[in-house]
Each structure stands twice: as C-alpha cells, then as structure tokens.
Amino acid sequence: MISEEELKKKIKEVNSANFVGKKCVKIALNKKIVLKENIIKIKDVPHIQIYFIEVLEENK
C-alpha cells in the first residue's frame, strides 16, 4: 500500500498501472485519472487498468 501523495507522484512516472480496491480507485476518480465508466469489478472489488501512450508525430 502507498499513500495518496506517493500515488500522485508515482503515476507520473509509469507507462501503465493497475488499481485494485476502493481506496485507490477513488483517488484515481478524484484526480480525474480515470472515468467512472471505465471501472470494472472483479468479485465486487473495483479495478482499473491505465495505459499512458505517447503519440509521436511523423516527420514530413
């Protein structure tokens, strides 16, 4: 488990993340990292998967 402050810092450093459980999913919602409709439940436990993709512009 990590604190909310630590989570806010770490999310900026990763390419993907899995959030499992009410507390971290709630933080992701509050920080607008994820939309409510993208949350799934596995055995009634909230779960989100996040992927950060950088789009590179082609040279013309």
C-alpha positions as CSV (number, residue, x, y, z in Angstrom):
1,M,0.0,0.0,0.0
2,I,1.2,3.5,-0.7
3,S,-0.1,6.9,0.5
4,E,-2.3,9.2,-1.7
5,E,0.6,11.6,-2.0
6,E,3.0,8.9,-3.1
7,L,0.5,7.6,-5.6
8,K,0.1,11.1,-7.2
9,K,3.9,11.2,-7.6
10,K,4.3,7.7,-8.9
11,I,1.5,7.8,-11.5
12,K,3.5,10.5,-13.4
13,E,6.5,8.1,-13.7
14,V,4.8,5.0,-15.2
15,N,3.6,3.7,-18.6
16,S,0.8,1.5,-17.1
17,A,-0.9,0.9,-13.8
18,N,-3.4,-1.4,-12.2
19,F,-5.6,0.0,-9.4
20,V,-7.3,-2.6,-7.3
21,G,-9.6,-1.7,-4.4
22,K,-11.9,1.0,-3.3
23,K,-9.4,3.4,-1.9
24,C,-7.0,3.7,-4.9
25,V,-9.8,3.7,-7.4
26,K,-11.5,6.5,-5.5
27,I,-8.2,8.5,-5.7
28,A,-8.0,7.9,-9.4
29,L,-11.5,9.1,-9.9
30,N,-11.0,12.2,-7.7
31,K,-7.8,13.1,-9.6
32,K,-9.6,12.6,-13.0
33,I,-7.1,9.9,-14.0
34,V,-10.0,7.6,-15.0
35,L,-13.6,7.9,-15.8
36,K,-16.3,6.1,-13.7
37,E,-17.5,4.1,-16.7
38,N,-14.0,2.5,-17.1
39,I,-14.1,0.9,-13.7
40,I,-14.7,-2.9,-13.7
41,K,-15.5,-5.1,-10.7
42,I,-13.9,-8.5,-10.1
43,K,-15.7,-10.3,-7.4
44,D,-17.2,-7.0,-6.3
45,V,-13.7,-5.3,-6.0
46,P,-13.2,-2.2,-8.2
47,H,-10.4,-2.5,-10.7
48,I,-8.9,-0.2,-13.3
49,Q,-6.1,-0.6,-15.8
50,I,-4.4,2.5,-17.1
51,Y,-2.1,2.8,-20.1
52,F,-0.3,6.0,-20.9
53,I,0.5,6.2,-24.6
54,E,2.7,8.9,-26.2
55,V,1.8,9.7,-29.8
56,L,4.7,10.7,-31.9
57,E,4.1,12.9,-34.9
58,E,5.7,11.6,-38.1
59,N,8.3,13.7,-39.9
60,K,7.0,15.2,-43.1
